[in-house]
Each structure stands twice: as C-alpha cells, then as structure tokens.
C-alpha cells in the first residue's frame, strides 16, 4: 500500500552517494529501468564531481575558440576540428543526462529545466551547419553558439540568481530610461 508521503510507483530514488538524493523516473526513454547498467553508469558519470568541471573546461575552451575566430574570414577552417570536438563533448553530455534523467515526460527529466532547454537548443543548432551547406543558414545558426557560455550560469547557483534577478528587474529599469 502507498502512503501519502511515498512516491508514486513509477518514481525511484537512486542513491548516488551524494549529499542530495535525486529522484528519477523508473524508466528513462521508456526503455531503461532504474537498475539498467547503462543507465546506472550514466547516472554515476553525470553525478561525478569531475563531470561538471570537464564540461566547464570545454565551455571555456569553446568560448576562447569563438573569440579567436575571424568574422571577416568565414572560410577559415583552422578551428573546425576543435569545434567538432566541443560539439561531440556537448552532445555526449546531453545524451548522458537524457539517459540518466529521461527526456521530457515526468518530473525531473532533462527538458523540464529551462537551462537544459537552452542547452538542447544550442547543441542541436551546433549540428545543423553540418547538415546544411547553405552559407546563409550556416552563419545564422553559428550565432547561436554565443549562448554556450550562458550554460556556465546554471552551474553556479549564486550567479544563476543574479542573472534571474537582472532579467526580472529589466522591465522596471526600462521605466527609468
């Protein structure tokens, strides 16, 4: 029997040896049970303290790469290998998080977070230029890469609150101008 304070049957609490316990759906992507070894490995990787550090390092590397890019020479391919590496790392991060948390259906899934929605748009848009050769489309989509450094905000709670506060205050500041 289920009590009022017990989770629904399809929600499982996984002990990931972290101070904060995470609640995951019993199935991820309708396929992977909570005790599936691939899912358990994804949870272990995503909640490893070094995982966020590696992702932050790749974000910084990607931001430096964008800063070194010459907008007057769009045909320069010297950074293409590094850009591909960053795209692969960000895609792997997305896939691991989706595997461990689920994609969209249910509490705590990947796309239930606004920051992950931003991340999803940036990652998907990073792959679109590889699919389309049209120069106008490619340049328009490459602009979305500028959003990648914003992902760092979600990693730091204090900075996250500051940015949210600034966005909330922006309409009021407009009245002063």
Secondary structure by P-SEA (a helix, b strand, c coil): ccccccccccbbbbcccccbbbbbccccccccccccaaaaaaaaaaaccaaaaaaaaaaaaaaaaaaaccccccccccaaaaaaaaaaaaaaaaaaaaaacccccccccccccaaaaaaaaaaaaaacccccccaaaaaaaaaacccccaaaaaacaaaaaaaaaaaaaaaaaaaac
